[in-house]
Amino acid sequence: MLVGVPFGFWFCQVRETLKVAKNKKKVKKENAVVRYFRDTWLELRRVRWPTLEDAWRLTKIVLVVTVVMALMLGVLDFLFSRQFAGIISGNVIAIGILIVAFVVTVVVGVILSRQTTRLA
């Protein structure tokens, strides 16, 4: 009798578990690709899209900044190429400008590093 009580208790638990398992509907696992596109679509619906005027204004800003940076880089490229051509040819003025630029760079680096350590 004592042996049958634990077995009966265990059997009732197993039977209840099987009943619950039968009653539960199988949850179909969603395809990862479908979930990705659904979540992407929902996220795009939450985005605050710019108005037409904002889009044109921002486009003009990007174009102006692009042109200005292209001009600056072109001028710097021209100046550096002239400087290095002068250094290679042994031009004293070009070598002097290089030395001055190097010294200024070192001084600015030291000043900025001291300011950074004071702030910390």
Secondary structure, 3 states (H helix, E strand, C coil): CCCHHHHHHHHHHHHHHHHHHHHCCCCCCCCHHHHHHHHHHHHHHHCCCCCHHHHHHHHHHHHHHHHHHHHHHHHHHHHHHHHHHHHHHCCHHHHHHHHHHHHHHHHHHHHHHHHHHHHC
